[in-house]
Amino acid sequence: MPGHTLPYQFKIWYMGPESMCLLVKEHSKIIESIKVGDVLNMKYYSADALNCTKDIETEIRQIMKDDNGRFKGHFLIGLAASEY
């Protein structure tokens, strides 16, 4: 992430066909470092036992705060990867 020397690790949430997001606590410092339109080189880890990784350019598509829903107190960061 820009301006950070330590890597961040997030679990990707699949919200529907070709729709994925990160769930980030509302007071996380990373929220101050990203904005819609940013393109980041993110390392994706496979969920299988082989632990395969792939670097993929990923765009921040939206940043939504959930005040009342299932993820109250968090931001949902919508992502668009250049490939899957």
Secondary structure as GFF3:
##gff-version 3
##sequence-region A 1 84
A	DSSP	beta_strand	12	16	.	.	.	ID=ss1
A	DSSP	beta_strand	19	25	.	.	.	ID=ss2
A	DSSP	three_ten_helix	29	33	.	.	.	ID=ss3
A	DSSP	beta_strand	39	45	.	.	.	ID=ss4
A	DSSP	beta_strand	53	66	.	.	.	ID=ss5
A	DSSP	beta_strand	74	81	.	.	.	ID=ss6
###
